[in-house]
Each structure stands twice: as structure tokens, then as C-alpha cells.
């Protein structure tokens, strides 16, 4: 039998590979939004000990920040 730790590592690796392959067709703008949302969700979860509302709120705020950062980069060009 596979140990729980090894099974968890396999699941995380599979999820990471699926996530990265899904980003292949995204524009830079979309990638910035997704990265911002991911960082915001992780930050919200860490700061509140896993509160669902804070995780979703962090994802929303992070997505908006990622969107605005990429928008500003396009203006500079």
C-alpha cells in the first residue's frame, strides 16, 4: 500500500501539472490575474488559519491586483 504521505505528494504533483498545462494558452493578462488570485488566496488562508471567507476574499483582492498590475505594464509599453 502507498503511504499517505506518498499519496499526498502524488496528488499535489498531478494537480500542479494540470494547473501548469492549463496556463499554456493564456495571455499575459490572464496569467497575472491567476497568479495574483493564487497568491491572495494563499495569503488569506495563512493569515486567518484557513478561514474560507478570507481565502476567497484574498483570491478576489489578489486577482484584482494582478489585473491592475498587468494593465499598468501595457500602458508603459
C-alpha contacts under 8 A as a table, 3 or more apart, distances in Angstrom:
res1	aa1	res2	aa2	distance
2	X	6	X	6.43
2	X	7	X	6.33
3	X	6	X	5.33
3	X	7	X	6.20
4	X	7	X	5.03
4	X	8	X	6.08
5	X	8	X	5.13
5	X	9	X	6.25
6	X	9	X	5.07
6	X	10	X	6.26
7	X	10	X	5.10
7	X	11	X	6.25
8	X	11	X	5.10
8	X	12	X	6.16
9	X	12	X	5.18
9	X	13	X	6.08
10	X	13	X	5.12
10	X	14	X	6.13
11	X	14	X	5.15
11	X	15	X	6.14
12	X	15	X	5.10
12	X	16	X	6.09
13	X	16	X	5.09
13	X	17	X	6.21
14	X	17	X	5.18
14	X	18	X	6.24
15	X	18	X	5.17
15	X	19	X	6.08
16	X	19	X	5.06
16	X	20	X	6.13
17	X	20	X	5.23
17	X	21	X	6.15
18	X	21	X	5.22
18	X	22	X	6.17
19	X	22	X	5.20
19	X	23	X	6.67
20	X	23	X	5.32
20	X	24	X	7.01
21	X	24	X	5.48
22	X	25	X	7.06
22	X	26	X	7.93
23	X	26	X	5.30
23	X	31	X	6.97
26	X	29	X	7.90
26	X	30	X	5.81
26	X	31	X	6.21
27	X	30	X	5.24
27	X	31	X	6.27
28	X	31	X	5.04
28	X	32	X	6.17
28	X	70	X	7.58
29	X	32	X	5.26
29	X	33	X	6.44
29	X	67	X	6.59
29	X	70	X	5.65
29	X	71	X	7.48
30	X	33	X	5.16
30	X	34	X	6.25
30	X	67	X	7.71
31	X	34	X	5.16
31	X	35	X	6.05
32	X	35	X	5.18
32	X	36	X	6.02
32	X	63	X	7.80
32	X	66	X	4.92
32	X	67	X	6.29
32	X	69	X	7.77
32	X	70	X	6.39
33	X	36	X	5.12
33	X	37	X	6.09
33	X	62	X	7.46
33	X	63	X	4.63
33	X	64	X	6.84
33	X	65	X	7.49
33	X	66	X	4.45
33	X	67	X	5.00
34	X	37	X	5.05
34	X	38	X	6.11
34	X	63	X	6.28
34	X	66	X	7.48
35	X	38	X	5.10
35	X	39	X	6.16
35	X	62	X	7.93
35	X	63	X	7.44
35	X	66	X	7.03
36	X	39	X	5.21
36	X	40	X	5.97
36	X	59	X	7.29
36	X	62	X	4.31
36	X	63	X	4.75
36	X	64	X	7.51
36	X	65	X	6.49
36	X	66	X	4.68
36	X	67	X	7.91
37	X	40	X	5.03
37	X	41	X	5.98
37	X	58	X	7.11
37	X	59	X	4.11
37	X	60	X	6.14
37	X	61	X	7.08
37	X	62	X	4.36
37	X	63	X	4.12
37	X	64	X	7.76
37	X	66	X	7.38
38	X	41	X	5.16
38	X	42	X	6.17
38	X	59	X	6.11
38	X	62	X	7.21
38	X	63	X	7.85
39	X	42	X	5.17
39	X	43	X	6.04
39	X	58	X	7.92
39	X	59	X	7.22
39	X	62	X	6.50
40	X	43	X	5.02
40	X	44	X	6.01
40	X	55	X	7.43
40	X	57	X	7.87
40	X	58	X	4.21
40	X	59	X	4.55
40	X	60	X	7.32
40	X	61	X	6.50
40	X	62	X	4.38
40	X	63	X	7.40
41	X	44	X	5.14
41	X	45	X	6.12
41	X	54	X	7.66
41	X	55	X	4.57
41	X	56	X	6.14
41	X	57	X	7.26
41	X	58	X	4.60
41	X	59	X	4.18
41	X	60	X	7.88
41	X	62	X	7.35
42	X	45	X	5.16
42	X	46	X	6.09
42	X	55	X	6.78
42	X	58	X	7.49
42	X	59	X	7.85
43	X	46	X	5.17
43	X	47	X	6.00
43	X	55	X	7.46
43	X	58	X	6.61
44	X	47	X	5.34
44	X	48	X	6.21
44	X	50	X	7.58
44	X	51	X	7.73
44	X	54	X	4.98
44	X	55	X	4.56
44	X	56	X	7.64
44	X	57	X	7.12
44	X	58	X	4.83
44	X	59	X	7.65
45	X	48	X	5.51
45	X	49	X	5.72
45	X	50	X	4.28
45	X	51	X	5.97
45	X	52	X	7.34
45	X	54	X	6.27
45	X	55	X	4.82
45	X	58	X	7.89
46	X	49	X	5.31
46	X	50	X	6.23
47	X	50	X	7.78
48	X	51	X	5.69
48	X	54	X	6.78
50	X	54	X	7.66
50	X	55	X	7.00
51	X	54	X	5.35
51	X	55	X	6.19
52	X	55	X	5.06
52	X	56	X	6.22
53	X	56	X	5.27
53	X	57	X	5.98
54	X	57	X	4.88
54	X	58	X	5.84
55	X	58	X	5.12
55	X	59	X	6.20
56	X	59	X	5.03
56	X	60	X	6.26
57	X	60	X	5.14
57	X	61	X	6.18
58	X	61	X	5.15
58	X	62	X	5.85
59	X	62	X	5.08
59	X	63	X	5.94
60	X	63	X	5.13
60	X	64	X	6.27
61	X	64	X	5.21
61	X	65	X	6.20
62	X	65	X	5.06
62	X	66	X	6.07
63	X	66	X	5.08
63	X	67	X	6.10
64	X	67	X	5.02
64	X	68	X	6.19
65	X	68	X	5.14
65	X	69	X	6.09
66	X	69	X	5.19
66	X	70	X	6.29
67	X	70	X	5.43
67	X	71	X	6.20
68	X	71	X	4.93
68	X	72	X	6.15
69	X	72	X	5.17
69	X	73	X	6.33
70	X	73	X	5.00
70	X	74	X	6.41
71	X	74	X	5.29
71	X	75	X	6.52
72	X	75	X	5.12
72	X	76	X	6.47
73	X	76	X	5.28
73	X	77	X	6.72
74	X	77	X	5.38
